[in-house]
Amino acid sequence: MFLKKLSLINYKNFESREFEFDHKINCFVGANGIGKTNILDAIYHLSFGKSYFNPVATQNIKHGEEFFMIDGEFQKKGQNEKIVCSVKKGLKKIIKRNGKAYDKLSDHIGFLPLVIISPADRDLILEGSDTRRKFMDGVISQSDKQYLQDLIYYNKVLVQRNSLLKYFAANRTFDQANLSVYDEQLDQYGTEIFKKRKAFLEAFIPIFREQYVAISGGKEEVDLGYDSRLNEEGLLRLLERHIERDRALQYSSVGIHKDDLNFEIAGHPIKKFGSQGQQKSFLIALKFAQFQFIKEQAKTTPILLLDDIFDKLDEHRVAHIVALVNNQNFGQIFISDTHVERTESVIKNIHQTYKIFKL
């Protein structure tokens, strides 16, 4: 699978721009702030129906304009696929495949598998559990439609349950039977999500460890741990035991929406005990493992976006990434960088065809 053409209208800093790509390596070079990352984000947008960096759709419209449109022509399994994503102020986002709009945007997820590696990935280590859950859910959802649907339904029921808890507090009332309806639904969807997260990590962790050794050359052990209250007892029982607390807080304090991933190095949290270099290696290993996992599950080679990573990594890690890209069966790759000479010297070590776009 690869992206042949990309057309942008009123997307971020671009008024109108078209690109024709090489089926292997494409590099965007230019000064900071010129829009290199925005092009990568547009490609991400075509895959996920949203921006990687700013999920508020209307904020990706060029300043002073009313809409944006991203148009991509892909080749997948020998067939041409035209994907158009458009947003107009005041209207719902539309994604079309070959001229036909999706009824549900979630139906598009996984059709164009893609992995991005960006300096913004540091949030996975530095930010709260929500960021790490989204990473895990994003990887699983690209190859499991039912998982994504269960997640959507779970979150809808969670909003309804929280609204009911607020209503009880505001009106000084309580109806256990009414609440139990939501509890049973949360248990139904949440238990399936929990099982699939566990199964995913069992398959994912060995791939991740392998990638870390390849990138860092280090001997220290890294690990991912799944922190979930459902490891201890069923969700229905958890909800029942915490009902008084939930009534006081006016929201649901337990469930799979509170799960987290523990990132560890030598048995300690990498956020506190990992050097900057170890943290960078950890994140890149995480993303390469994501690539490998999705490739195996989807039976399609994902597109790989490398945003500004050569500027943020030392030569040793860059050399390892180049070696990985060379040795493994990668598909189409998009790279952004500030230095054209550095980019050329790096990609010449990857024995593939390439195009450089100077912005």
C-alpha positions as CSV (number, residue, x, y, z in Angstrom):
1,M,0.0,0.0,0.0
2,F,1.2,3.5,-0.8
3,L,0.1,7.1,-1.3
4,K,0.5,8.3,-4.9
5,K,-0.9,11.9,-4.7
6,L,-1.9,14.3,-2.0
7,S,-3.9,17.5,-2.5
8,L,-4.4,20.1,0.3
9,I,-6.9,23.0,0.3
10,N,-7.0,25.4,3.3
11,Y,-5.3,22.9,5.5
12,K,-3.4,24.6,8.3
13,N,-0.8,26.9,6.6
14,F,-1.5,25.6,3.1
15,E,-3.9,27.5,0.8
16,S,-3.5,25.0,-2.1
17,R,-0.8,22.4,-2.6
18,E,-0.4,19.2,-4.6
19,F,2.3,16.4,-4.3
20,E,3.1,13.3,-6.3
21,F,5.1,10.8,-4.2
22,D,7.6,8.1,-4.7
23,H,6.3,4.7,-3.6
24,K,9.2,4.2,-1.2
25,I,10.8,7.3,0.5
26,N,9.6,10.9,0.5
27,C,11.4,13.7,2.4
28,F,10.1,17.2,3.2
29,V,12.9,19.6,4.0
30,G,12.8,23.3,5.0
31,A,13.1,25.7,7.9
32,N,11.0,25.3,11.1
33,G,7.4,26.6,10.8
34,I,7.2,26.1,7.1
35,G,4.6,23.3,7.2
36,K,6.6,20.0,6.9
37,T,4.9,18.5,9.9
38,N,1.5,19.7,8.6
39,I,1.9,17.6,5.4
40,L,2.6,14.5,7.5
41,D,-0.4,15.4,9.6
42,A,-2.5,15.6,6.5
43,I,-1.5,12.0,5.6
44,Y,-2.3,10.9,9.2
45,H,-5.6,12.7,8.8
46,L,-6.5,10.5,5.7
47,S,-5.8,7.4,7.7
48,F,-7.5,8.2,11.0
49,G,-10.0,10.9,10.1
50,K,-8.4,13.3,12.6
51,S,-5.1,15.2,13.2
52,Y,-2.4,13.7,15.3
53,F,-1.4,17.0,16.8
54,N,-4.8,18.9,17.1
55,P,-7.9,16.8,17.4
56,V,-10.2,19.8,17.2
57,A,-11.2,19.6,13.5
58,T,-12.1,23.2,12.9
59,Q,-8.7,24.4,14.3
60,N,-7.0,22.7,11.3
61,I,-8.7,25.1,8.9
62,K,-6.4,27.8,7.5
63,H,-6.9,31.0,9.3
64,G,-9.6,33.2,7.7
65,E,-11.1,30.3,5.7
66,E,-14.4,28.3,6.2
67,F,-13.3,24.8,5.3
68,F,-10.4,22.5,4.5
69,M,-10.1,19.5,2.2
70,I,-7.5,16.8,2.0
71,D,-7.5,14.5,-1.0
72,G,-5.3,11.4,-1.3
73,E,-4.9,8.8,-4.0
74,F,-3.6,5.5,-2.7
75,Q,-2.8,2.2,-4.2
76,K,-3.8,-0.8,-2.1
77,K,-3.6,-4.5,-3.2
78,G,-3.4,-3.4,-6.8
79,Q,-6.4,-1.1,-6.7
80,N,-6.7,2.7,-6.7
81,E,-8.4,4.2,-3.6
82,K,-9.4,7.8,-3.4
83,I,-9.9,9.2,0.1
84,V,-11.2,12.7,0.8
85,C,-11.5,14.2,4.2
86,S,-13.3,17.6,4.5
87,V,-14.4,19.8,7.4
88,K,-16.6,22.9,7.1
89,K,-17.3,25.2,10.0
90,G,-20.7,24.4,11.5
91,L,-21.0,21.1,9.7
92,K,-20.0,17.5,10.5
93,K,-16.7,16.1,9.2
94,I,-17.0,14.0,6.0
95,I,-14.7,11.2,4.9
96,K,-15.3,9.7,1.5
97,R,-13.8,6.6,-0.1
98,N,-14.1,6.5,-3.9
99,G,-16.8,9.2,-3.8
100,K,-19.0,7.5,-1.2
101,A,-19.2,9.0,2.3
102,Y,-18.9,6.7,5.3
103,D,-22.0,6.4,7.4
104,K,-19.8,6.1,10.5
105,L,-16.2,7.6,10.6
106,S,-15.1,4.6,12.7
107,D,-15.7,2.3,9.7
108,H,-12.7,3.9,8.0
109,I,-10.2,3.2,10.9
110,G,-7.8,0.4,9.9
111,F,-8.4,0.7,6.2
112,L,-5.1,2.6,5.7
113,P,-2.8,1.4,8.4
114,L,-0.2,4.0,9.4
115,V,2.3,4.7,12.2
116,I,3.8,8.0,13.1
117,I,7.0,8.7,15.1
118,S,7.2,12.3,16.3
119,P,8.8,14.4,19.1
120,A,5.2,14.7,20.4
121,D,5.4,11.0,21.4
122,R,7.2,12.1,24.6
123,D,3.7,12.7,25.9
124,L,3.4,8.9,26.2
125,I,6.0,9.0,29.0
126,L,5.3,12.4,30.5
127,E,1.5,12.8,30.4
128,G,-1.3,11.0,32.2
129,S,-2.8,7.5,31.7
130,D,-5.3,8.8,29.0
131,T,-2.4,9.3,26.5
132,R,-1.1,5.7,27.0
133,R,-4.6,4.2,26.8
134,K,-5.2,6.0,23.5
135,F,-1.9,4.6,22.2
136,M,-3.0,1.0,23.2
137,D,-6.5,1.5,21.8
138,G,-5.2,3.0,18.6
139,V,-3.0,0.0,17.9
140,I,-5.7,-2.6,18.6
141,S,-8.4,-0.7,16.7
142,Q,-6.5,-0.6,13.5
143,S,-6.9,-4.4,13.1
144,D,-10.0,-5.1,15.3
145,K,-13.3,-3.4,14.2
146,Q,-15.3,-5.0,17.1
147,Y,-12.8,-3.6,19.7
148,L,-13.3,-0.1,18.3
149,Q,-17.1,-0.5,18.4
150,D,-17.0,-1.9,22.0
151,L,-14.9,1.1,23.0
152,I,-17.3,3.6,21.4
153,Y,-20.3,2.0,23.1
154,Y,-18.5,1.7,26.5
155,N,-17.7,5.5,26.3
156,K,-21.3,6.4,25.4
157,V,-22.6,4.3,28.4
158,L,-20.0,5.9,30.7
159,V,-21.1,9.4,29.7
160,Q,-24.8,8.4,30.5
161,R,-23.8,6.8,33.8
162,N,-21.9,9.9,34.8
163,S,-24.8,12.1,33.8
164,L,-27.1,10.0,36.0
165,L,-24.8,10.3,39.0
166,K,-24.8,14.1,38.6
167,Y,-28.6,14.1,38.3
168,F,-28.9,12.0,41.6
169,A,-26.6,14.6,43.4
170,A,-28.4,17.6,42.0
171,N,-31.9,16.2,42.9
172,R,-30.9,14.5,46.1
173,T,-32.3,11.2,44.9
174,F,-31.0,7.7,44.0
175,D,-32.3,4.9,41.9
176,Q,-30.2,1.7,42.1
177,A,-32.3,-0.1,39.4
178,N,-31.7,2.7,36.9
179,L,-28.0,2.7,37.6
180,S,-27.7,-1.1,37.3
181,V,-28.8,-0.9,33.7
182,Y,-25.7,1.1,32.9
183,D,-23.5,-1.0,35.2
184,E,-24.4,-4.2,33.3
185,Q,-23.7,-2.5,29.9
186,L,-20.3,-1.2,31.1
187,D,-19.5,-4.7,32.4
188,Q,-20.4,-6.2,29.0
189,Y,-18.3,-3.9,26.9
190,G,-15.6,-3.3,29.5
191,T,-14.9,-7.0,30.1
192,E,-14.4,-7.6,26.3
193,I,-12.1,-4.6,26.1
194,F,-10.0,-5.8,29.1
195,K,-9.6,-9.3,27.6
196,K,-8.4,-7.9,24.3
197,R,-6.0,-5.4,25.9
198,K,-4.4,-8.3,27.8
199,A,-4.2,-10.5,24.7
200,F,-2.7,-7.6,22.8
201,L,0.0,-6.9,25.3
202,E,1.0,-10.6,25.5
203,A,1.7,-10.5,21.7
204,F,3.1,-6.9,21.7
205,I,5.6,-7.0,24.6
206,P,8.1,-9.5,23.0
207,I,8.1,-7.5,19.8
208,F,8.7,-4.3,21.7
209,R,11.6,-5.8,23.7
210,E,13.2,-7.0,20.5
211,Q,12.9,-3.5,18.9
212,Y,14.4,-1.8,22.0
213,V,17.5,-4.0,21.9
214,A,17.9,-3.3,18.2
215,I,17.6,0.5,18.5
216,S,19.5,1.0,21.8
217,G,22.1,-1.7,21.6
218,G,21.6,-1.6,25.4
219,K,21.6,-4.4,27.8
220,E,19.1,-3.0,30.2
221,E,15.7,-4.7,30.4
222,V,12.6,-2.8,29.4
223,D,9.0,-3.8,30.0
224,L,5.4,-2.8,29.7
225,G,2.9,-3.5,32.5
226,Y,-0.9,-3.4,32.2
227,D,-2.3,-1.6,35.3
228,S,-6.0,-2.5,35.6
229,R,-8.3,-3.0,38.5
230,L,-10.0,-5.8,36.4
231,N,-6.9,-7.9,37.1
232,E,-8.2,-8.2,40.6
233,E,-12.0,-8.6,40.2
234,G,-14.8,-8.3,37.7
235,L,-16.1,-4.8,36.6
236,L,-19.6,-5.3,37.8
237,R,-18.4,-6.1,41.3
238,L,-16.0,-3.1,41.2
239,L,-18.8,-0.8,40.2
240,E,-21.0,-2.1,43.0
241,R,-18.3,-1.7,45.6
242,H,-17.5,1.9,44.6
243,I,-21.1,3.1,44.3
244,E,-20.9,5.4,47.4
245,R,-17.7,6.9,46.2
246,D,-19.1,7.4,42.7
247,R,-22.1,9.2,44.2
248,A,-19.9,11.5,46.2
249,L,-17.6,12.2,43.2
250,Q,-20.5,12.3,40.7
251,Y,-18.6,10.3,38.2
252,S,-17.5,6.6,37.6
253,S,-14.2,6.1,39.5
254,V,-13.5,2.5,38.3
255,G,-13.5,0.8,35.0
256,I,-11.3,0.2,31.9
257,H,-11.3,4.0,31.4
258,K,-8.9,4.2,34.3
259,D,-6.5,1.5,33.0
260,D,-2.8,2.5,32.4
261,L,0.4,1.2,30.8
262,N,3.5,1.1,33.0
263,F,6.7,1.9,31.1
264,E,9.7,0.4,32.9
265,I,13.4,0.1,32.6
266,A,15.4,-2.3,34.8
267,G,12.2,-2.7,36.9
268,H,11.7,1.1,37.5
269,P,9.5,3.7,35.9
270,I,11.3,5.1,32.9
271,K,9.8,8.6,33.5
272,K,11.9,8.9,36.7
273,F,14.8,6.5,36.1
274,G,15.4,6.6,32.4
275,S,17.9,8.9,30.8
276,Q,16.8,11.1,27.8
277,G,18.5,8.7,25.4
278,Q,16.8,5.7,27.0
279,Q,13.4,7.4,26.9
280,K,13.9,8.2,23.2
281,S,14.9,4.6,22.4
282,F,11.9,3.4,24.4
283,L,9.5,5.5,22.4
284,I,11.0,4.6,19.0
285,A,10.9,0.9,20.0
286,L,7.3,1.3,21.0
287,K,6.4,2.8,17.6
288,F,8.4,0.2,15.6
289,A,6.7,-2.6,17.6
290,Q,3.4,-0.9,16.8
291,F,4.4,-1.0,13.1
292,Q,5.4,-4.7,13.2
293,F,2.2,-5.6,15.2
294,I,-0.2,-3.8,12.8
295,K,1.6,-5.2,9.8
296,E,1.2,-8.8,11.0
297,Q,-2.5,-8.3,12.1
298,A,-3.7,-6.3,9.0
299,K,-1.6,-8.3,6.5
300,T,-0.8,-4.9,5.0
301,T,2.5,-2.9,5.4
302,P,1.6,0.4,7.1
303,I,2.8,3.8,5.9
304,L,5.5,5.2,8.2
305,L,5.8,8.9,9.1
306,L,9.0,10.1,10.7
307,D,8.5,13.6,11.9
308,D,11.7,15.6,12.7
309,I,13.3,12.6,14.4
310,F,16.7,13.1,12.9
311,D,16.9,16.5,14.5
312,K,16.1,15.0,17.9
313,L,18.3,11.9,17.9
314,D,22.0,11.3,18.0
315,E,23.8,9.7,15.1
316,H,24.0,6.3,16.8
317,R,20.2,6.0,17.0
318,V,19.7,7.4,13.5
319,A,22.1,4.7,12.2
320,H,20.0,2.0,14.0
321,I,16.8,3.3,12.5
322,V,18.3,3.4,9.0
323,A,19.5,-0.2,9.5
324,L,16.1,-1.3,10.7
325,V,14.3,0.4,7.7
326,N,16.9,-1.3,5.4
327,N,16.7,-4.8,6.9
328,Q,13.0,-5.1,7.5
329,N,10.2,-5.1,5.0
330,F,9.1,-1.5,5.3
331,G,6.7,0.1,2.7
332,Q,6.3,3.8,2.0
333,I,8.1,6.2,4.4
334,F,7.6,10.0,4.8
335,I,10.4,12.0,6.5
336,S,10.5,15.6,7.7
337,D,13.8,17.4,8.5
338,T,15.3,20.8,8.6
339,H,18.6,20.0,6.8
340,V,18.6,18.8,3.2
341,E,22.2,17.5,3.4
342,R,21.6,15.5,6.5
343,T,18.5,14.0,5.0
344,E,20.2,13.0,1.8
345,S,23.1,11.4,3.6
346,V,20.7,9.4,5.8
347,I,18.4,8.2,3.0
348,K,21.3,7.3,0.7
349,N,22.2,4.7,3.3
350,I,18.7,3.2,2.7
351,H,18.9,1.5,-0.6
352,Q,15.5,2.6,-2.0
353,T,14.2,5.1,-4.5
354,Y,13.3,8.5,-3.0
355,K,12.0,12.1,-3.6
356,I,13.0,15.2,-1.8
357,F,10.5,18.1,-1.5
358,K,12.1,21.5,-0.6
359,L,9.6,23.7,1.1
